[in-house]
């Protein structure tokens, strides 16, 4: 936690450097609790969204290669994780999480069969959340702030 220019205590996101008083970054969706005061620019969310699987967060996603009938191969727009078998298929300019090996994972429960942008999948891979979940979290934080203010003497 650090003190901003306005004198208020808040958190600085280690992913994008955004400063906020809430529990998550409204800019990139990363959780902010316990975030250090310094911003490590090496952790910013750059590069292709496929560099880290959003489900298991351990391996990159690789394009699925289809075998042609008469020989040869074709690289598809479908991406798969070799660790957790997560399968991401194109869906109208977005990617849908179509399959995982373990349907009890939090990411599957939250985003299974949902189509999200590549930016949203990248944020999820690094501990963030989708745009819709982020908007909901902002509203819940605001309601909690209002409730807290009403309960103060």
Protein Blocks (a to p, Z undefined) as FASTA:
>chain_A
ZZdfkopacdddfklopacfbfbdfknopafehpafbdcfklpcgdjfklpcfklomacc
dddddddfkgpjdddfbdcdfklopacddeehiacdfbdfblmbfklmmmgoiacdfklm
mmmmnopacfklmmmmmmmmmmmmmmmmmmpZZ
